[in-house]
């Protein structure tokens, strides 16, 4: 039962990540909220780490809430993620990107209604979205 629950959660996370458009980013927490898993940002990291071979996700568009890449700075994974983001026109300043400029704000046509409702509700109650 637990494996099935994780699979279902992971699939919702992968569905959301797949929709992040070119040149935009989303935080782990934002992905969790949209997937109906508010407060479970770490699950997003686990799901991305567990992505099956052949599932082509724009994993590099997921960053932390401070606008930073979560891999250790200078590591091969950090460098790869930064290269991919910069290739999409995302600029960094002091190791951060401007979430105001680059944060993905999903629209009605991009995600199932239940995913969007979670994100819209979060925006209503959070002064900085």
Secondary structure, DSSP 8 states (H G I E B T S, - for coil): -HHHHHHHHHHHHHHHHHT--TT-BEEHHHHHHHTT-TT-HHHHHHHHHT--TT----GGGEE-TTS--SS-TTSHHHHHHHHHHHHTT--EETTEE-HHHHB----TTTS-HHHHHHHHHHHHH-S--
